[in-house]
Amino acid sequence: MRVLHLLDSLSLGGTERNAVRVLRELGSLGVDARLAVFRDGPLRTDVEAAGIPLLRLSLSSFYSPALLRESRRLARFVRQERIDLVHAHDRYSNAFVAVARLLGGRVPTIASKRWDSRADPWPMRAASRVAFRSATRVLANSEAVARTLTRDDGVASGKIRVIPNFVDDGLLEAPSADLRAETRAELGIGLDEPVIVCVANLRPVKNHLLLLEAVASVRASVQGVQLLLVGEGSGRVELEARAKEFGPRELARRFVPEYFVDQAIGGILTLVGVSLAWTSTEPVSAAAFRR
């Protein structure tokens, strides 16, 4: 069986991580699993290491003539390579696959939803509805998301399948005391200091600003609590500026690049007292699903 998966990018996000992990698992089961992406990113290293065939689509905007050109290209690729199933993993790939299917890529398709779309701008909501309704099946990663598909997107319940994100067994192993101590030392955190961690891309939808306010309030009753934000993104400048409003002694502010998670995820998640998913539209934190 030949399966083509589509992603917006190979950035270090939860959806991207989960998709690459699915591709690796399918490959180990003998499935001919391939990947197409619009944008490159750090996860390319993982894709290449796993020997996953990669198709790069040249599309920078859905409002450009390249949409039709690349949709035809994908439809042609699906026919020539005799792809049996196409699985889209995010908003943009959902919409793109719907267009490609109209232009001749008529094979069964799976669209995916891992978010509450009520906060999306109306053009994206409209495109998502079309994509969900045209797909053969729609994957939701929770029962709550499945309900939004019927309530907000008009998808028939018989088309929806709920498949939660999954974790590697190795992530559940308790790291050693040495790793915990080394990680805290590297981050400049004392062994007994309480730590709150949020692992997420630094984008407005992740709602870090509310988290900053909440932790500032917690400091009033929990002396010395530390906040560790693990991630990268366009919102970092604003977050750093807003964090200064609390004063240097009111809130410990640390921003750790996302790639650090790859090196010591066990240490980071074990040094914490509380791990938060503060996003306003996604019901499940993907932090635990990252390698």
C-alpha positions as CSV (number, residue, x, y, z in Angstrom):
1,M,0.0,0.0,0.0
2,R,1.3,3.5,-0.9
3,V,0.3,6.3,1.4
4,L,1.2,10.0,0.9
5,H,1.1,12.3,3.9
6,L,1.0,16.1,3.7
7,L,2.3,18.7,6.1
8,D,2.5,22.4,6.0
9,S,6.1,22.4,7.2
10,L,8.8,20.4,8.9
11,S,8.9,22.8,11.9
12,L,9.3,21.5,15.4
13,G,5.6,21.4,16.3
14,G,3.4,18.8,17.9
15,T,1.4,18.1,14.7
16,E,4.6,17.8,12.7
17,R,6.2,15.5,15.3
18,N,3.2,13.2,15.4
19,A,3.0,13.0,11.6
20,V,6.7,12.0,11.3
21,R,6.3,9.4,14.0
22,V,3.3,7.9,12.2
23,L,5.4,7.7,9.0
24,R,8.2,5.9,10.8
25,E,5.8,3.4,12.3
26,L,4.1,2.8,9.0
27,G,7.5,2.2,7.4
28,S,8.4,-0.3,10.0
29,L,5.2,-2.2,9.2
30,G,6.1,-2.4,5.5
31,V,3.8,0.4,4.3
32,D,5.2,2.6,1.5
33,A,4.7,5.9,3.4
34,R,5.8,9.1,1.7
35,L,5.7,12.8,2.7
36,A,5.0,16.1,0.9
37,V,5.5,19.5,2.5
38,F,5.2,23.1,1.6
39,R,8.0,24.4,3.8
40,D,11.3,23.0,5.1
41,G,12.4,22.9,8.7
42,P,14.5,21.1,11.4
43,L,12.5,17.9,11.2
44,R,13.9,17.2,7.8
45,T,16.8,15.6,9.6
46,D,14.5,13.1,11.2
47,V,12.7,12.4,7.9
48,E,15.9,11.8,6.1
49,A,17.3,9.6,8.9
50,A,14.2,7.4,8.7
51,G,14.5,7.1,4.9
52,I,11.1,8.7,4.2
53,P,10.7,9.8,0.6
54,L,10.1,13.6,0.6
55,L,8.3,15.7,-2.0
56,R,8.7,19.5,-1.7
57,L,5.8,21.6,-3.0
58,S,6.5,25.2,-3.9
59,L,3.6,27.1,-2.4
60,S,4.1,30.2,-0.3
61,S,0.5,31.5,-0.4
62,F,-2.9,30.0,-1.1
63,Y,-3.8,33.3,-2.8
64,S,-1.2,32.9,-5.6
65,P,-1.4,31.2,-9.0
66,A,1.0,28.6,-7.6
67,L,-2.0,27.0,-5.8
68,L,-3.4,25.6,-9.1
69,R,0.0,24.7,-10.5
70,E,1.1,22.8,-7.4
71,S,-2.3,21.2,-7.0
72,R,-2.1,19.8,-10.5
73,R,1.4,18.7,-9.7
74,L,0.3,16.8,-6.7
75,A,-2.7,15.2,-8.6
76,R,-0.2,14.1,-11.3
77,F,2.2,12.7,-8.7
78,V,-0.6,10.7,-7.1
79,R,-1.6,9.2,-10.4
80,Q,2.0,8.4,-11.6
81,E,3.1,7.0,-8.3
82,R,-0.1,5.0,-7.9
83,I,-0.8,6.4,-4.4
84,D,-3.6,4.5,-2.7
85,L,-4.4,7.0,0.1
86,V,-3.6,10.7,0.9
87,H,-3.5,11.8,4.5
88,A,-3.4,15.6,5.3
89,H,-2.4,16.6,8.8
90,D,-3.1,20.3,9.2
91,R,-5.3,23.2,8.1
92,Y,-3.3,24.1,5.0
93,S,-2.7,20.6,3.8
94,N,-6.4,19.7,4.3
95,A,-7.4,22.5,2.0
96,F,-4.6,21.8,-0.6
97,V,-5.6,18.1,-0.8
98,A,-9.2,19.1,-1.4
99,V,-8.2,21.3,-4.4
100,A,-5.8,18.6,-5.8
101,R,-8.6,16.0,-5.6
102,L,-10.9,18.2,-7.7
103,L,-8.1,18.5,-10.3
104,G,-7.7,14.8,-10.8
105,G,-6.1,13.3,-7.7
106,R,-9.1,11.2,-7.0
107,V,-8.0,8.7,-4.4
108,P,-9.4,8.2,-0.9
109,T,-8.3,11.1,1.4
110,I,-8.0,11.6,5.2
111,A,-8.3,15.2,6.5
112,S,-7.3,16.0,10.1
113,K,-8.5,18.3,12.8
114,R,-6.6,18.8,16.1
115,W,-8.0,22.2,17.1
116,D,-11.1,24.3,17.8
117,S,-11.6,26.3,14.7
118,R,-13.9,29.0,16.1
119,A,-10.9,31.3,16.5
120,D,-9.8,30.9,12.9
121,P,-10.5,33.7,10.4
122,W,-13.5,33.1,8.2
123,P,-11.6,32.2,5.0
124,M,-9.8,29.5,6.8
125,R,-13.0,28.2,8.5
126,A,-14.7,28.1,5.1
127,A,-11.8,26.3,3.4
128,S,-11.7,23.8,6.3
129,R,-15.4,23.0,6.0
130,V,-14.9,22.3,2.2
131,A,-11.9,20.1,3.0
132,F,-13.6,18.1,5.7
133,R,-16.7,17.5,3.7
134,S,-14.8,16.4,0.6
135,A,-12.5,14.0,2.5
136,T,-13.3,10.3,2.6
137,R,-12.7,10.3,6.4
138,V,-11.8,13.0,8.9
139,L,-9.5,12.2,11.8
140,A,-10.0,14.0,15.2
141,N,-7.6,13.6,18.0
142,S,-10.2,13.9,20.8
143,E,-13.9,13.5,21.3
144,A,-14.2,17.2,21.9
145,V,-12.7,18.0,18.5
146,A,-15.0,15.4,16.9
147,R,-17.9,17.3,18.3
148,T,-16.7,20.5,16.7
149,L,-16.6,18.7,13.3
150,T,-20.3,18.0,13.5
151,R,-21.4,21.1,15.3
152,D,-19.3,23.8,13.5
153,D,-18.1,22.1,10.2
154,G,-21.2,20.1,9.2
155,V,-19.3,16.8,8.9
156,A,-21.5,13.7,9.1
157,S,-20.6,11.7,12.2
158,G,-20.1,8.5,10.2
159,K,-17.1,10.1,8.4
160,I,-15.3,11.0,11.7
161,R,-12.7,8.7,13.4
162,V,-11.2,9.7,16.8
163,I,-7.6,8.6,17.1
164,P,-5.7,10.3,20.0
165,N,-2.1,11.4,19.6
166,F,0.3,8.8,20.9
167,V,3.6,8.7,22.8
168,D,6.7,6.6,22.6
169,D,7.0,4.2,25.5
170,G,10.5,5.5,26.2
171,L,9.1,8.9,27.2
172,L,7.3,7.3,30.2
173,E,10.6,6.1,31.7
174,A,11.6,8.1,34.8
175,P,14.9,10.0,34.1
176,S,17.6,9.6,36.6
177,A,18.3,12.0,39.5
178,D,21.6,12.9,37.7
179,L,19.8,14.0,34.6
180,R,17.3,16.1,36.6
181,A,20.2,17.8,38.4
182,E,22.2,18.4,35.2
183,T,19.2,19.9,33.4
184,R,18.4,22.2,36.3
185,A,22.0,23.3,36.5
186,E,22.2,24.0,32.7
187,L,19.1,26.1,33.0
188,G,20.2,27.9,36.1
189,I,17.4,26.5,38.3
190,G,18.0,25.4,41.9
191,L,17.3,21.8,42.9
192,D,14.4,22.8,45.2
193,E,12.9,25.6,43.2
194,P,9.4,24.9,42.0
195,V,9.1,25.1,38.2
196,I,6.2,25.6,35.8
197,V,6.9,24.6,32.1
198,C,5.0,25.3,29.0
199,V,6.3,23.6,25.8
200,A,4.7,25.3,22.8
201,N,5.5,27.4,19.7
202,L,5.6,31.1,20.7
203,R,2.5,32.1,18.7
204,P,-0.5,34.1,19.9
205,V,-2.8,31.1,19.7
206,K,-0.8,29.4,22.5
207,N,-1.9,32.1,24.9
208,H,1.4,32.7,26.7
209,L,0.4,36.2,27.8
210,L,-2.3,34.9,30.0
211,L,0.2,32.4,31.4
212,L,2.6,35.2,32.3
213,E,-0.2,36.9,34.3
214,A,-1.2,33.7,36.0
215,V,2.3,32.8,37.1
216,A,2.8,36.4,38.4
217,S,-0.2,35.8,40.6
218,V,1.1,32.4,41.7
219,R,4.3,34.0,42.9
220,A,2.3,35.7,45.6
221,S,1.7,32.4,47.4
222,V,4.5,30.2,46.0
223,Q,7.8,31.8,46.7
224,G,10.5,31.5,44.1
225,V,8.4,29.7,41.4
226,Q,10.2,29.6,38.1
227,L,8.6,29.8,34.6
228,L,10.2,28.0,31.7
229,L,8.9,28.6,28.2
230,V,10.2,26.1,25.8
231,G,9.7,27.1,22.1
232,E,10.5,29.4,19.3
233,G,8.3,31.7,17.2
234,S,7.2,35.1,16.1
235,G,5.6,35.9,19.4
236,R,8.9,35.9,21.4
237,V,9.6,39.6,21.1
238,E,6.2,40.5,22.5
239,L,6.4,38.0,25.3
240,E,9.8,39.3,26.4
241,A,8.5,42.8,26.4
242,R,5.3,41.9,28.4
243,A,7.3,39.9,30.9
244,K,9.3,43.0,31.8
245,E,6.1,44.5,33.1
246,F,6.2,42.2,36.1
247,G,9.6,43.4,37.1
248,P,12.9,41.4,37.3
249,R,12.1,39.9,40.8
250,E,8.4,39.2,40.2
251,L,8.7,36.6,37.5
252,A,11.6,34.4,36.5
253,R,11.6,34.5,32.7
254,R,13.4,31.8,30.6
255,F,13.0,31.1,27.0
256,V,14.6,27.8,25.8
257,P,14.8,27.1,22.0
258,E,12.6,24.3,20.9
259,Y,15.6,22.2,19.7
260,F,16.7,21.9,23.3
261,V,13.7,19.5,23.8
262,D,15.2,17.0,21.4
263,Q,18.4,16.9,23.6
264,A,16.9,16.6,27.0
265,I,13.1,16.3,27.0
266,G,13.2,13.8,29.9
267,G,15.2,16.2,32.0
268,I,12.9,19.2,31.3
269,L,9.7,17.4,31.9
270,T,11.0,15.8,35.1
271,L,12.4,19.0,36.6
272,V,8.9,20.6,36.6
273,G,6.3,20.8,39.3
274,V,3.6,21.7,36.8
275,S,3.4,21.3,33.0
276,L,0.8,23.5,31.3
277,A,-0.9,23.6,28.0
278,W,-2.3,27.2,27.8
279,T,-3.5,27.2,24.3
280,S,-6.9,28.7,23.6
281,T,-7.9,26.5,20.7
282,E,-6.2,23.1,21.0
283,P,-7.6,20.6,23.5
284,V,-4.6,18.4,23.9
285,S,-1.0,19.4,24.6
286,A,1.5,17.8,22.2
287,A,4.5,18.4,24.5
288,A,4.5,14.8,25.8
289,F,4.3,13.5,22.2
290,R,7.6,14.9,21.2
291,R,10.7,12.8,21.1
